Amino acid sequence: MPTIAIIGAGPGLGLAIARSFGAQGFDVALVSRNQAKLDSLVAQLAADGITAAGFAADVLDRPTLRAALTAATAHFGGIDVLEYSPADASAGPLAPVDIREATPENVQPQIEYYLYGAMTAADVVLPEMLAIGAGTLLFTTGAGSMYPVAQYGNVTAGGAALRNWALNLGQALAGSGVHVAHVAIALMIAEHAPAPGLDFLPAADIAPLYWDMHHTRAVHELVVKK
C-alpha cells in the first residue's frame, strides 16, 4: 500500500488529510510531539478503516524527527507522500511578534520550525523517492509566507523561507518523478466562523486539495482562500 507521512498531525487539518488519502487506499504515518494524541488519531482512522501508526517527534529536535520518519519508513516499507505542516504555535520561543519587534533571536526559532524541520524531513524520504523516480512532497504555511502580515513578522519570515526553499527544490527536481508543492492557507481552518468577517473553511473541505495536488501533479503552489 502507498503511504503518506503527515508531519504536525493533529485533529484538524492533519486528520482530514489522513482521511482524504486513506480513502484513496493510502496507509498513514502520523508524526507530532504527543504520542497519546497520536494514538487517539490512529484509533479514529482505524474506525474509518484506514491503517495508521503514530511516531512521536518534535520538529525543533531534528534527530527525533529523523528517527520518527526512519521508523515510519521501516514500519510501512516506504513513504510515497510527505506532508509537512507543523501546528501554529502561539507561546514560548515560537510566539508571534510584530515586524517592528522582530530580532535575530525571535526569528531564528521560526526558521528552525519551518525551514529546517522541512529540510530534515525531506532529507529522510527524498533519496528513496529519487531512486524509484516517484513521490510527492507537500509543504504547508500560512498566507504570510507570500503576503505581508506585519503582526506576525517573525512567523512569516520562517514561512517565507520554507516557501522559497520548496519552490526552488521543485524546480531542481523537475523531470525526476518527484513532485514538490507549497500550500498557503489564507483563511481560518474552522467548522464555523470564528469571528464576524473572518474567512474560514472546514478542514474536510481543504484536505481534498492536497490529494488533487498529489494526484494530478499539475500545481506547484496553491493559495487556499474563499
Buried (B, 14 or more C-beta within 10 A) or exposed (E): EBBBBBBBBBEBBBBBBBBBBBBEEBBBBBBBBEEEBBBBBBEBBEEEEBBBBBBBBBBBBBEBBBBBBEBBBEEBEBBBBBBBBBBBBEEEBBEBBEBEEBEEEBBBBBBBBBBBBBBBBBEBBBEBBBEEEBBBBBBBBBBBBBEEBEEBBBBBBBBBBBBEBBBEBBEEBEEBBBBBBBBBBBBEBBEEEEEEEEEBBBBBEBBBBBBEBBEEBEEBBBBBEE
